[in-house]
Amino acid sequence: MYSNAKILEQVNANIAVTVNKDLSSTVINTHTGDRVEPCVVDIKEGKRSVQAAIEECYPEGHDPHGDVRSMTNITVREGSVCITIVSGSRGYVLCQPPLNLGF
């Protein structure tokens, strides 16, 4: 765990996204170690867009229509031990082996 903390400090991370053994994800505030709870929205087909549902998650005083500075997608493919992470213009493919992902 010390090596993880050291990496987070070196890259000046504010949050970390974990991919858990059950293929769920967890967001962690790296400064406090607290889990950031997700906003759960009910998206009913044909009733509203995904964007409209996500906008409900923004607290008062925050603009859900501002310019996007960064976007992260994490894809875990069923039947594979590879995880694909795309963040901005960077792409990472993490596979076990050669990496020990713990899956």
Backbone atoms as SQL, in Angstrom:
CREATE TABLE atoms (id INTEGER PRIMARY KEY, chain TEXT, resi INTEGER, resn TEXT, atom TEXT, x REAL, y REAL, z REAL);
INSERT INTO atoms VALUES
  (1, 'A', 1, 'MET', 'N', 0.811, -1.195, 0.000),
  (2, 'A', 1, 'MET', 'CA', 0.000, 0.000, 0.000),
  (3, 'A', 1, 'MET', 'C', 0.859, 1.266, 0.000),
  (4, 'A', 2, 'TYR', 'N', 2.029, 1.194, 0.617),
  (5, 'A', 2, 'TYR', 'CA', 2.904, 2.362, 0.642),
  (6, 'A', 2, 'TYR', 'C', 3.297, 2.761, -0.773),
  (7, 'A', 3, 'SER', 'N', 3.585, 1.765, -1.643),
  (8, 'A', 3, 'SER', 'CA', 3.987, 2.080, -3.014),
  (9, 'A', 3, 'SER', 'C', 2.837, 2.738, -3.772),
  (10, 'A', 4, 'ASN', 'N', 1.597, 2.330, -3.516),
  (11, 'A', 4, 'ASN', 'CA', 0.445, 2.980, -4.147),
  (12, 'A', 4, 'ASN', 'C', 0.347, 4.437, -3.709),
  (13, 'A', 5, 'ALA', 'N', 0.503, 4.681, -2.421),
  (14, 'A', 5, 'ALA', 'CA', 0.435, 6.048, -1.896),
  (15, 'A', 5, 'ALA', 'C', 1.546, 6.905, -2.492),
  (16, 'A', 6, 'LYS', 'N', 2.705, 6.317, -2.672),
  (17, 'A', 6, 'LYS', 'CA', 3.836, 7.052, -3.232),
  (18, 'A', 6, 'LYS', 'C', 3.552, 7.459, -4.680),
  (19, 'A', 7, 'ILE', 'N', 2.978, 6.546, -5.467),
  (20, 'A', 7, 'ILE', 'CA', 2.631, 6.862, -6.853),
  (21, 'A', 7, 'ILE', 'C', 1.582, 7.959, -6.897),
  (22, 'A', 8, 'LEU', 'N', 0.561, 7.859, -6.062),
  (23, 'A', 8, 'LEU', 'CA', -0.494, 8.872, -6.029),
  (24, 'A', 8, 'LEU', 'C', 0.083, 10.246, -5.698),
  (25, 'A', 9, 'GLU', 'N', 1.046, 10.269, -4.787),
  (26, 'A', 9, 'GLU', 'CA', 1.685, 11.530, -4.416),
  (27, 'A', 9, 'GLU', 'C', 2.525, 12.071, -5.565),
  (28, 'A', 10, 'GLN', 'N', 3.259, 11.191, -6.250),
  (29, 'A', 10, 'GLN', 'CA', 4.133, 11.617, -7.343),
  (30, 'A', 10, 'GLN', 'C', 3.348, 12.227, -8.501),
  (31, 'A', 11, 'VAL', 'N', 2.180, 11.667, -8.792),
  (32, 'A', 11, 'VAL', 'CA', 1.389, 12.183, -9.921),
  (33, 'A', 11, 'VAL', 'C', 0.398, 13.245, -9.484),
  (34, 'A', 12, 'ASN', 'N', 0.440, 13.602, -8.205),
  (35, 'A', 12, 'ASN', 'CA', -0.436, 14.626, -7.646),
  (36, 'A', 12, 'ASN', 'C', -1.912, 14.287, -7.888),
  (37, 'A', 13, 'ALA', 'N', -2.274, 13.023, -7.621),
  (38, 'A', 13, 'ALA', 'CA', -3.634, 12.546, -7.855),
  (39, 'A', 13, 'ALA', 'C', -4.594, 13.123, -6.824),
  (40, 'A', 14, 'ASN', 'N', -5.763, 13.490, -7.280),
  (41, 'A', 14, 'ASN', 'CA', -6.822, 13.964, -6.398),
  (42, 'A', 14, 'ASN', 'C', -7.850, 12.881, -6.125),
  (43, 'A', 15, 'ILE', 'N', -8.113, 12.064, -7.146),
  (44, 'A', 15, 'ILE', 'CA', -9.013, 10.930, -6.970),
  (45, 'A', 15, 'ILE', 'C', -8.389, 9.711, -7.632),
  (46, 'A', 16, 'ALA', 'N', -8.826, 8.543, -7.213),
  (47, 'A', 16, 'ALA', 'CA', -8.379, 7.298, -7.830),
  (48, 'A', 16, 'ALA', 'C', -9.608, 6.453, -8.116),
  (49, 'A', 17, 'VAL', 'N', -9.600, 5.792, -9.261),
  (50, 'A', 17, 'VAL', 'CA', -10.684, 4.885, -9.620),
  (51, 'A', 17, 'VAL', 'C', -10.122, 3.475, -9.537),
  (52, 'A', 18, 'THR', 'N', -10.768, 2.634, -8.733),
  (53, 'A', 18, 'THR', 'CA', -10.323, 1.252, -8.629),
  (54, 'A', 18, 'THR', 'C', -11.264, 0.357, -9.419),
  (55, 'A', 19, 'VAL', 'N', -10.714, -0.706, -9.978),
  (56, 'A', 19, 'VAL', 'CA', -11.519, -1.749, -10.605),
  (57, 'A', 19, 'VAL', 'C', -11.446, -2.945, -9.664),
  (58, 'A', 20, 'ASN', 'N', -12.590, -3.307, -9.114),
  (59, 'A', 20, 'ASN', 'CA', -12.645, -4.327, -8.073),
  (60, 'A', 20, 'ASN', 'C', -12.795, -5.723, -8.664),
  (61, 'A', 21, 'LYS', 'N', -12.558, -6.751, -7.828),
  (62, 'A', 21, 'LYS', 'CA', -12.603, -8.133, -8.309),
  (63, 'A', 21, 'LYS', 'C', -13.941, -8.514, -8.905),
  (64, 'A', 22, 'ASP', 'N', -15.029, -7.901, -8.448),
  (65, 'A', 22, 'ASP', 'CA', -16.347, -8.200, -9.022),
  (66, 'A', 22, 'ASP', 'C', -16.629, -7.329, -10.243),
  (67, 'A', 23, 'LEU', 'N', -15.593, -6.642, -10.741),
  (68, 'A', 23, 'LEU', 'CA', -15.627, -5.769, -11.913),
  (69, 'A', 23, 'LEU', 'C', -16.429, -4.491, -11.695),
  (70, 'A', 24, 'SER', 'N', -16.782, -4.202, -10.451),
  (71, 'A', 24, 'SER', 'CA', -17.357, -2.904, -10.130),
  (72, 'A', 24, 'SER', 'C', -16.204, -1.912, -9.995),
  (73, 'A', 25, 'SER', 'N', -16.519, -0.656, -9.799),
  (74, 'A', 25, 'SER', 'CA', -15.474, 0.333, -9.592),
  (75, 'A', 25, 'SER', 'C', -15.779, 1.150, -8.353),
  (76, 'A', 26, 'THR', 'N', -14.741, 1.716, -7.787),
  (77, 'A', 26, 'THR', 'CA', -14.856, 2.568, -6.615),
  (78, 'A', 26, 'THR', 'C', -14.019, 3.814, -6.859),
  (79, 'A', 27, 'VAL', 'N', -14.542, 4.958, -6.479),
  (80, 'A', 27, 'VAL', 'CA', -13.798, 6.212, -6.585),
  (81, 'A', 27, 'VAL', 'C', -13.382, 6.614, -5.185),
  (82, 'A', 28, 'ILE', 'N', -12.106, 6.971, -5.037),
  (83, 'A', 28, 'ILE', 'CA', -11.549, 7.291, -3.726),
  (84, 'A', 28, 'ILE', 'C', -10.930, 8.685, -3.769),
  (85, 'A', 29, 'ASN', 'N', -11.236, 9.502, -2.758),
  (86, 'A', 29, 'ASN', 'CA', -10.581, 10.792, -2.568),
  (87, 'A', 29, 'ASN', 'C', -9.202, 10.489, -2.000),
  (88, 'A', 30, 'THR', 'N', -8.148, 10.763, -2.768),
  (89, 'A', 30, 'THR', 'CA', -6.805, 10.369, -2.335),
  (90, 'A', 30, 'THR', 'C', -6.277, 11.219, -1.180),
  (91, 'A', 31, 'HIS', 'N', -6.875, 12.380, -0.952),
  (92, 'A', 31, 'HIS', 'CA', -6.414, 13.234, 0.145),
  (93, 'A', 31, 'HIS', 'C', -6.952, 12.769, 1.492),
  (94, 'A', 32, 'THR', 'N', -8.185, 12.257, 1.485),
  (95, 'A', 32, 'THR', 'CA', -8.798, 11.848, 2.750),
  (96, 'A', 32, 'THR', 'C', -8.917, 10.331, 2.889),
  (97, 'A', 33, 'GLY', 'N', -8.816, 9.610, 1.762),
  (98, 'A', 33, 'GLY', 'CA', -9.011, 8.167, 1.795),
  (99, 'A', 33, 'GLY', 'C', -10.482, 7.770, 1.815),
  (100, 'A', 34, 'ASP', 'N', -11.374, 8.746, 1.725),
  (101, 'A', 34, 'ASP', 'CA', -12.809, 8.463, 1.766),
  (102, 'A', 34, 'ASP', 'C', -13.302, 7.957, 0.414),
  (103, 'A', 35, 'ARG', 'N', -14.282, 7.067, 0.464),
  (104, 'A', 35, 'ARG', 'CA', -14.951, 6.590, -0.735),
  (105, 'A', 35, 'ARG', 'C', -15.915, 7.670, -1.213),
  (106, 'A', 36, 'VAL', 'N', -15.913, 7.939, -2.521),
  (107, 'A', 36, 'VAL', 'CA', -16.840, 8.898, -3.105),
  (108, 'A', 36, 'VAL', 'C', -18.029, 8.095, -3.614),
  (109, 'A', 37, 'GLU', 'N', -19.186, 8.341, -3.026),
  (110, 'A', 37, 'GLU', 'CA', -20.374, 7.572, -3.403),
  (111, 'A', 37, 'GLU', 'C', -20.903, 8.045, -4.747),
  (112, 'A', 38, 'PRO', 'N', -21.306, 7.114, -5.601),
  (113, 'A', 38, 'PRO', 'CA', -21.816, 7.509, -6.914),
  (114, 'A', 38, 'PRO', 'C', -23.207, 8.112, -6.821),
  (115, 'A', 39, 'CYS', 'N', -23.532, 8.911, -7.803),
  (116, 'A', 39, 'CYS', 'CA', -24.893, 9.412, -7.947),
  (117, 'A', 39, 'CYS', 'C', -25.636, 8.371, -8.776),
  (118, 'A', 40, 'VAL', 'N', -26.697, 7.833, -8.254),
  (119, 'A', 40, 'VAL', 'CA', -27.457, 6.806, -8.953),
  (120, 'A', 40, 'VAL', 'C', -28.679, 7.456, -9.578),
  (121, 'A', 41, 'VAL', 'N', -28.799, 7.310, -10.885),
  (122, 'A', 41, 'VAL', 'CA', -29.935, 7.892, -11.596),
  (123, 'A', 41, 'VAL', 'C', -30.721, 6.783, -12.278),
  (124, 'A', 42, 'ASP', 'N', -32.009, 6.990, -12.392),
  (125, 'A', 42, 'ASP', 'CA', -32.892, 6.043, -13.057),
  (126, 'A', 42, 'ASP', 'C', -33.133, 6.539, -14.473),
  (127, 'A', 43, 'ILE', 'N', -32.607, 5.809, -15.432),
  (128, 'A', 43, 'ILE', 'CA', -32.752, 6.217, -16.824),
  (129, 'A', 43, 'ILE', 'C', -33.763, 5.275, -17.479),
  (130, 'A', 44, 'LYS', 'N', -34.927, 5.807, -17.747),
  (131, 'A', 44, 'LYS', 'CA', -35.975, 5.028, -18.393),
  (132, 'A', 44, 'LYS', 'C', -35.923, 5.300, -19.891),
  (133, 'A', 45, 'GLU', 'N', -35.881, 4.225, -20.663),
  (134, 'A', 45, 'GLU', 'CA', -35.747, 4.348, -22.108),
  (135, 'A', 45, 'GLU', 'C', -36.859, 5.212, -22.692),
  (136, 'A', 46, 'GLY', 'N', -36.459, 6.181, -23.505),
  (137, 'A', 46, 'GLY', 'CA', -37.416, 7.036, -24.187),
  (138, 'A', 46, 'GLY', 'C', -37.930, 8.202, -23.360),
  (139, 'A', 47, 'LYS', 'N', -37.696, 8.202, -22.049),
  (140, 'A', 47, 'LYS', 'CA', -38.233, 9.285, -21.216),
  (141, 'A', 47, 'LYS', 'C', -37.289, 10.483, -21.156),
  (142, 'A', 48, 'ARG', 'N', -35.973, 10.219, -21.143),
  (143, 'A', 48, 'ARG', 'CA', -35.010, 11.315, -21.112),
  (144, 'A', 48, 'ARG', 'C', -33.648, 10.789, -21.524),
  (145, 'A', 49, 'SER', 'N', -32.777, 11.690, -21.850),
  (146, 'A', 49, 'SER', 'CA', -31.445, 11.295, -22.296),
  (147, 'A', 49, 'SER', 'C', -30.550, 10.981, -21.100),
  (148, 'A', 50, 'VAL', 'N', -29.477, 10.277, -21.383),
  (149, 'A', 50, 'VAL', 'CA', -28.489, 9.989, -20.340),
  (150, 'A', 50, 'VAL', 'C', -27.927, 11.292, -19.799),
  (151, 'A', 51, 'GLN', 'N', -27.654, 12.251, -20.689),
  (152, 'A', 51, 'GLN', 'CA', -27.103, 13.536, -20.261),
  (153, 'A', 51, 'GLN', 'C', -28.052, 14.245, -19.297),
  (154, 'A', 52, 'ALA', 'N', -29.349, 14.220, -19.584),
  (155, 'A', 52, 'ALA', 'CA', -30.318, 14.867, -18.698),
  (156, 'A', 52, 'ALA', 'C', -30.328, 14.193, -17.334),
  (157, 'A', 53, 'ALA', 'N', -30.196, 12.881, -17.310),
  (158, 'A', 53, 'ALA', 'CA', -30.173, 12.160, -16.038),
  (159, 'A', 53, 'ALA', 'C', -28.910, 12.497, -15.241),
  (160, 'A', 54, 'ILE', 'N', -27.781, 12.576, -15.924),
  (161, 'A', 54, 'ILE', 'CA', -26.516, 12.887, -15.253),
  (162, 'A', 54, 'ILE', 'C', -26.531, 14.303, -14.685),
  (163, 'A', 55, 'GLU', 'N', -27.179, 15.219, -15.392),
  (164, 'A', 55, 'GLU', 'CA', -27.246, 16.604, -14.920),
  (165, 'A', 55, 'GLU', 'C', -27.886, 16.704, -13.546),
  (166, 'A', 56, 'GLU', 'N', -28.757, 15.768, -13.216),
  (167, 'A', 56, 'GLU', 'CA', -29.384, 15.768, -11.893),
  (168, 'A', 56, 'GLU', 'C', -28.378, 15.495, -10.777),
  (169, 'A', 57, 'CYS', 'N', -27.241, 14.917, -11.123),
  (170, 'A', 57, 'CYS', 'CA', -26.222, 14.594, -10.119),
  (171, 'A', 57, 'CYS', 'C', -25.386, 15.807, -9.717),
  (172, 'A', 58, 'TYR', 'N', -25.399, 16.854, -10.521),
  (173, 'A', 58, 'TYR', 'CA', -24.582, 18.023, -10.209),
  (174, 'A', 58, 'TYR', 'C', -25.181, 18.788, -9.044),
  (175, 'A', 59, 'PRO', 'N', -24.382, 19.075, -8.010),
  (176, 'A', 59, 'PRO', 'CA', -24.892, 19.870, -6.884),
  (177, 'A', 59, 'PRO', 'C', -25.198, 21.295, -7.327),
  (178, 'A', 60, 'GLU', 'N', -26.033, 21.962, -6.587),
  (179, 'A', 60, 'GLU', 'CA', -26.384, 23.346, -6.878),
  (180, 'A', 60, 'GLU', 'C', -25.118, 24.197, -6.921),
  (181, 'A', 61, 'GLY', 'N', -25.060, 25.078, -7.900),
  (182, 'A', 61, 'GLY', 'CA', -23.897, 25.947, -8.036),
  (183, 'A', 61, 'GLY', 'C', -22.851, 25.414, -9.000),
  (184, 'A', 62, 'HIS', 'N', -23.027, 24.199, -9.523),
  (185, 'A', 62, 'HIS', 'CA', -22.085, 23.625, -10.482),
  (186, 'A', 62, 'HIS', 'C', -22.751, 23.532, -11.842),
  (187, 'A', 63, 'ASP', 'N', -21.974, 23.791, -12.898),
  (188, 'A', 63, 'ASP', 'CA', -22.525, 23.870, -14.251),
  (189, 'A', 63, 'ASP', 'C', -22.296, 22.573, -15.017),
  (190, 'A', 64, 'PRO', 'N', -23.357, 21.815, -15.272),
  (191, 'A', 64, 'PRO', 'CA', -23.198, 20.572, -16.042),
  (192, 'A', 64, 'PRO', 'C', -23.002, 20.815, -17.536),
  (193, 'A', 65, 'HIS', 'N', -23.043, 22.084, -17.965),
  (194, 'A', 65, 'HIS', 'CA', -22.904, 22.391, -19.383),
  (195, 'A', 65, 'HIS', 'C', -21.557, 23.021, -19.716),
  (196, 'A', 66, 'GLY', 'N', -20.624, 23.042, -18.767),
  (197, 'A', 66, 'GLY', 'CA', -19.305, 23.622, -19.018),
  (198, 'A', 66, 'GLY', 'C', -18.508, 22.783, -20.003),
  (199, 'A', 67, 'ASP', 'N', -17.416, 23.365, -20.524),
  (200, 'A', 67, 'ASP', 'CA', -16.558, 22.655, -21.467),
  (201, 'A', 67, 'ASP', 'C', -15.921, 21.443, -20.790),
  (202, 'A', 68, 'VAL', 'N', -15.820, 20.343, -21.524),
  (203, 'A', 68, 'VAL', 'CA', -15.214, 19.122, -21.008),
  (204, 'A', 68, 'VAL', 'C', -13.695, 19.248, -21.113),
  (205, 'A', 69, 'ARG', 'N', -13.007, 19.146, -19.988),
  (206, 'A', 69, 'ARG', 'CA', -11.541, 19.232, -19.975),
  (207, 'A', 69, 'ARG', 'C', -10.907, 17.860, -20.009),
  (208, 'A', 70, 'SER', 'N', -11.582, 16.873, -19.466),
  (209, 'A', 70, 'SER', 'CA', -11.033, 15.531, -19.418),
  (210, 'A', 70, 'SER', 'C', -12.178, 14.535, -19.335),
  (211, 'A', 71, 'MET', 'N', -11.975, 13.394, -19.946),
  (212, 'A', 71, 'MET', 'CA', -13.016, 12.376, -19.915),
  (213, 'A', 71, 'MET', 'C', -12.341, 11.022, -19.782),
  (214, 'A', 72, 'THR', 'N', -12.847, 10.204, -18.884),
  (215, 'A', 72, 'THR', 'CA', -12.262, 8.897, -18.655),
  (216, 'A', 72, 'THR', 'C', -13.311, 7.822, -18.862),
  (217, 'A', 73, 'ASN', 'N', -12.964, 6.818, -19.640),
  (218, 'A', 73, 'ASN', 'CA', -13.808, 5.641, -19.812),
  (219, 'A', 73, 'ASN', 'C', -13.006, 4.424, -19.396),
  (220, 'A', 74, 'ILE', 'N', -13.625, 3.545, -18.626),
  (221, 'A', 74, 'ILE', 'CA', -12.977, 2.305, -18.222),
  (222, 'A', 74, 'ILE', 'C', -13.831, 1.165, -18.745),
  (223, 'A', 75, 'THR', 'N', -13.227, 0.282, -19.512),
  (224, 'A', 75, 'THR', 'CA', -13.948, -0.841, -20.093),
  (225, 'A', 75, 'THR', 'C', -13.331, -2.138, -19.601),
  (226, 'A', 76, 'VAL', 'N', -14.160, -3.002, -19.052),
  (227, 'A', 76, 'VAL', 'CA', -13.732, -4.335, -18.647),
  (228, 'A', 76, 'VAL', 'C', -14.509, -5.307, -19.520),
  (229, 'A', 77, 'ARG', 'N', -13.812, -6.103, -20.316),
  (230, 'A', 77, 'ARG', 'CA', -14.478, -7.012, -21.238),
  (231, 'A', 77, 'ARG', 'C', -14.693, -8.379, -20.607),
  (232, 'A', 78, 'GLU', 'N', -15.922, -8.864, -20.704),
  (233, 'A', 78, 'GLU', 'CA', -16.253, -10.180, -20.172),
  (234, 'A', 78, 'GLU', 'C', -15.469, -11.240, -20.937),
  (235, 'A', 79, 'GLY', 'N', -14.961, -12.228, -20.209),
  (236, 'A', 79, 'GLY', 'CA', -14.203, -13.302, -20.833),
  (237, 'A', 79, 'GLY', 'C', -12.755, -12.952, -21.082),
  (238, 'A', 80, 'SER', 'N', -12.308, -11.831, -20.547),
  (239, 'A', 80, 'SER', 'CA', -10.941, -11.388, -20.745),
  (240, 'A', 80, 'SER', 'C', -10.374, -10.943, -19.408),
  (241, 'A', 81, 'VAL', 'N', -9.089, -10.960, -19.283),
  (242, 'A', 81, 'VAL', 'CA', -8.455, -10.389, -18.106),
  (243, 'A', 81, 'VAL', 'C', -7.707, -9.126, -18.511),
  (244, 'A', 82, 'CYS', 'N', -8.297, -8.380, -19.422),
  (245, 'A', 82, 'CYS', 'CA', -7.746, -7.096, -19.855),
  (246, 'A', 82, 'CYS', 'C', -8.713, -5.980, -19.502),
  (247, 'A', 83, 'ILE', 'N', -8.162, -4.872, -19.078),
  (248, 'A', 83, 'ILE', 'CA', -8.929, -3.676, -18.758),
  (249, 'A', 83, 'ILE', 'C', -8.406, -2.566, -19.667),
  (250, 'A', 84, 'THR', 'N', -9.312, -1.847, -20.319),
  (251, 'A', 84, 'THR', 'CA', -8.935, -0.732, -21.181),
  (252, 'A', 84, 'THR', 'C', -9.362, 0.562, -20.509),
  (253, 'A', 85, 'ILE', 'N', -8.426, 1.485, -20.379),
  (254, 'A', 85, 'ILE', 'CA', -8.720, 2.786, -19.786),
  (255, 'A', 85, 'ILE', 'C', -8.349, 3.848, -20.802),
  (256, 'A', 86, 'VAL', 'N', -9.299, 4.711, -21.140),
  (257, 'A', 86, 'VAL', 'CA', -9.041, 5.831, -22.044),
  (258, 'A', 86, 'VAL', 'C', -9.288, 7.107, -21.258),
  (259, 'A', 87, 'SER', 'N', -8.280, 7.947, -21.183),
  (260, 'A', 87, 'SER', 'CA', -8.384, 9.198, -20.466),
  (261, 'A', 87, 'SER', 'C', -7.771, 10.285, -21.329),
  (262, 'A', 88, 'GLY', 'N', -8.622, 11.174, -21.828),
  (263, 'A', 88, 'GLY', 'CA', -8.132, 12.209, -22.725),
  (264, 'A', 88, 'GLY', 'C', -7.550, 11.591, -23.978),
  (265, 'A', 89, 'SER', 'N', -6.303, 11.911, -24.302),
  (266, 'A', 89, 'SER', 'CA', -5.666, 11.370, -25.506),
  (267, 'A', 89, 'SER', 'C', -4.811, 10.143, -25.203),
  (268, 'A', 90, 'ARG', 'N', -4.884, 9.628, -23.987),
  (269, 'A', 90, 'ARG', 'CA', -4.073, 8.475, -23.612),
  (270, 'A', 90, 'ARG', 'C', -4.930, 7.223, -23.501),
  (271, 'A', 91, 'GLY', 'N', -4.363, 6.119, -23.924),
  (272, 'A', 91, 'GLY', 'CA', -5.045, 4.838, -23.794),
  (273, 'A', 91, 'GLY', 'C', -4.144, 3.841, -23.092),
  (274, 'A', 92, 'TYR', 'N', -4.710, 3.066, -22.196),
  (275, 'A', 92, 'TYR', 'CA', -3.959, 2.064, -21.460),
  (276, 'A', 92, 'TYR', 'C', -4.685, 0.729, -21.612),
  (277, 'A', 93, 'VAL', 'N', -3.949, -0.332, -21.936),
  (278, 'A', 93, 'VAL', 'CA', -4.506, -1.677, -21.949),
  (279, 'A', 93, 'VAL', 'C', -3.709, -2.470, -20.931),
  (280, 'A', 94, 'LEU', 'N', -4.400, -2.895, -19.876),
  (281, 'A', 94, 'LEU', 'CA', -3.766, -3.620, -18.780),
  (282, 'A', 94, 'LEU', 'C', -4.255, -5.057, -18.825),
  (283, 'A', 95, 'CYS', 'N', -3.354, -6.005, -19.053),
  (284, 'A', 95, 'CYS', 'CA', -3.745, -7.410, -19.172),
  (285, 'A', 95, 'CYS', 'C', -2.970, -8.266, -18.182),
  (286, 'A', 96, 'GLN', 'N', -3.634, -9.315, -17.739),
  (287, 'A', 96, 'GLN', 'CA', -3.002, -10.305, -16.842),
  (288, 'A', 96, 'GLN', 'C', -3.000, -11.648, -17.549),
  (289, 'A', 97, 'PRO', 'N', -1.795, -12.256, -17.790),
  (290, 'A', 97, 'PRO', 'CA', -0.468, -11.674, -17.711),
  (291, 'A', 97, 'PRO', 'C', -0.232, -10.691, -18.856),
  (292, 'A', 98, 'PRO', 'N', 0.807, -9.923, -18.840),
  (293, 'A', 98, 'PRO', 'CA', 1.969, -10.003, -17.976),
  (294, 'A', 98, 'PRO', 'C', 1.807, -9.314, -16.640),
  (295, 'A', 99, 'LEU', 'N', 0.804, -8.412, -16.500),
  (296, 'A', 99, 'LEU', 'CA', 0.620, -7.730, -15.224),
  (297, 'A', 99, 'LEU', 'C', -0.129, -8.624, -14.252),
  (298, 'A', 100, 'ASN', 'N', 0.119, -8.445, -12.983),
  (299, 'A', 100, 'ASN', 'CA', -0.628, -9.156, -11.945),
  (300, 'A', 100, 'ASN', 'C', -1.734, -8.246, -11.459),
  (301, 'A', 101, 'LEU', 'N', -2.913, -8.376, -12.069),
  (302, 'A', 101, 'LEU', 'CA', -4.053, -7.519, -11.721),
  (303, 'A', 101, 'LEU', 'C', -4.879, -8.085, -10.569),
  (304, 'A', 102, 'GLY', 'N', -4.625, -9.300, -10.191),
  (305, 'A', 102, 'GLY', 'CA', -5.338, -9.897, -9.062),
  (306, 'A', 102, 'GLY', 'C', -6.671, -10.516, -9.422),
  (307, 'A', 103, 'PHE', 'N', -6.945, -10.698, -10.714),
  (308, 'A', 103, 'PHE', 'CA', -8.208, -11.310, -11.129),
  (309, 'A', 103, 'PHE', 'C', -8.020, -12.799, -11.343);
